[in-house]
Amino acid sequence: MSWQDYVDKQLMASRCVTKAAIAGHDGNVWAKSEGFEISKDEVGKIVAGFENESLLTSGGVTIAGTRYIYLSGTERIIRAKLGKVGVHCMKTQQAVVISLYEEPIQPQQAASVVEKLGDYLITCGY
């Protein structure tokens, strides 16, 4: 499967996320859903936030030019929200899966889809 297939057939097809991207730890976007304009700099800041949570607690999570309020996270997961739009990101060994979801999608629905793909990528060495 290509990276674009993972975005289209695993994330977007689930209807549990409204926008999604897969990028490398260097910030380069490998694949993204249509109209999702996330920048290399934004991905880089998300990746840095996995290592240094204070970057997110003070500055929030910016995706496609919109700043979301950081809610919680671990060394592998970042959660953020702004109004009716939520963010769920998962870091793998070489990549980061970034997703947005909007109500009525529930946070746990998006988390399940994103983390299932992330766990699969980890088993494949990514």
C-alpha positions as CSV (number, residue, x, y, z in Angstrom):
1,M,0.0,0.0,0.0
2,S,1.2,3.5,-0.7
3,W,1.2,6.2,2.0
4,Q,-1.7,7.8,0.2
5,D,-3.7,4.6,0.4
6,Y,-3.2,4.5,4.2
7,V,-4.7,8.0,4.4
8,D,-7.5,7.3,1.9
9,K,-8.4,3.7,2.7
10,Q,-7.6,3.4,6.4
11,L,-8.2,6.8,7.9
12,M,-10.6,8.7,5.7
13,A,-12.6,5.6,4.6
14,S,-13.4,4.9,8.3
15,R,-15.4,8.2,8.5
16,C,-14.0,8.6,12.0
17,V,-11.6,11.4,10.9
18,T,-12.4,14.4,8.7
19,K,-8.8,15.2,7.6
20,A,-5.6,13.2,7.9
21,A,-1.9,13.1,7.0
22,I,1.1,10.9,7.5
23,A,4.5,12.6,7.7
24,G,8.1,11.8,8.7
25,H,9.8,12.9,11.9
26,D,11.7,15.4,9.7
27,G,8.4,17.2,8.9
28,N,8.0,16.1,5.3
29,V,4.4,15.1,4.5
30,W,4.3,11.7,2.9
31,A,0.5,11.7,2.2
32,K,-2.5,13.8,3.1
33,S,-6.2,14.0,2.5
34,E,-7.6,16.4,0.0
35,G,-7.6,20.0,1.1
36,F,-5.5,19.3,4.3
37,E,-2.7,21.9,4.0
38,I,-0.4,21.0,6.9
39,S,3.1,22.5,6.6
40,K,6.5,20.9,7.2
41,D,7.0,23.4,10.1
42,E,3.8,22.5,11.7
43,V,4.6,18.8,11.6
44,G,8.1,19.5,13.0
45,K,6.5,21.3,16.0
46,I,4.2,18.4,16.6
47,V,7.1,15.9,16.5
48,A,9.0,18.2,18.9
49,G,6.0,18.3,21.2
50,F,6.1,14.5,21.7
51,E,9.5,15.0,23.3
52,N,8.8,18.3,25.1
53,E,5.2,18.6,26.2
54,S,5.8,22.2,27.4
55,L,6.0,23.4,23.8
56,L,2.4,22.3,23.4
57,T,1.0,23.4,26.7
58,S,2.3,26.9,26.1
59,G,1.8,27.3,22.3
60,G,-0.9,24.8,21.5
61,V,-1.0,22.6,18.4
62,T,-1.1,24.4,15.1
63,I,-2.4,22.4,12.1
64,A,-3.1,23.9,8.7
65,G,-2.8,27.4,10.1
66,T,-5.3,26.8,13.0
67,R,-4.1,26.7,16.6
68,Y,-5.8,24.0,18.7
69,I,-5.7,23.9,22.5
70,Y,-3.5,21.1,23.8
71,L,-5.5,18.7,26.0
72,S,-3.2,15.8,26.8
73,G,-0.6,13.4,25.5
74,T,2.1,10.8,26.0
75,E,5.4,10.1,24.3
76,R,3.3,8.6,21.4
77,I,-0.1,10.4,21.5
78,I,-1.1,14.1,21.3
79,R,-4.7,15.3,21.8
80,A,-6.0,18.8,21.2
81,K,-9.3,20.6,20.5
82,L,-10.8,23.8,19.3
83,G,-14.6,24.2,19.4
84,K,-16.1,21.2,17.6
85,V,-12.9,20.1,16.0
86,G,-10.5,17.7,17.7
87,V,-6.9,16.6,16.9
88,H,-5.5,13.1,17.5
89,C,-1.8,12.4,16.5
90,M,0.3,9.3,17.0
91,K,4.0,9.0,16.7
92,T,5.5,5.8,15.3
93,Q,9.2,4.9,14.9
94,Q,9.6,6.9,11.7
95,A,6.3,8.7,11.1
96,V,3.5,10.7,12.7
97,V,-0.1,10.1,11.9
98,I,-2.1,13.4,12.2
99,S,-5.9,13.6,12.1
100,L,-8.7,16.0,12.6
101,Y,-12.2,15.0,13.5
102,E,-15.4,17.0,13.9
103,E,-18.6,16.5,15.9
104,P,-20.5,14.2,15.9
105,I,-17.4,12.0,15.7
106,Q,-16.4,11.1,19.2
107,P,-12.7,11.4,20.3
108,Q,-12.4,7.7,21.0
109,Q,-13.6,6.9,17.5
110,A,-10.8,8.9,16.0
111,A,-8.3,7.6,18.5
112,S,-9.2,4.0,17.7
113,V,-8.6,4.5,13.9
114,V,-5.4,6.5,14.2
115,E,-3.9,4.3,16.9
116,K,-4.8,1.1,15.0
117,L,-2.9,2.4,11.9
118,G,-0.1,3.7,14.1
119,D,0.3,0.3,15.8
120,Y,0.3,-1.4,12.4
121,L,3.0,0.9,11.1
122,I,5.1,0.2,14.1
123,T,4.9,-3.6,13.5
124,C,6.1,-2.9,9.9
125,G,9.1,-1.0,11.2
126,Y,7.7,2.5,10.5
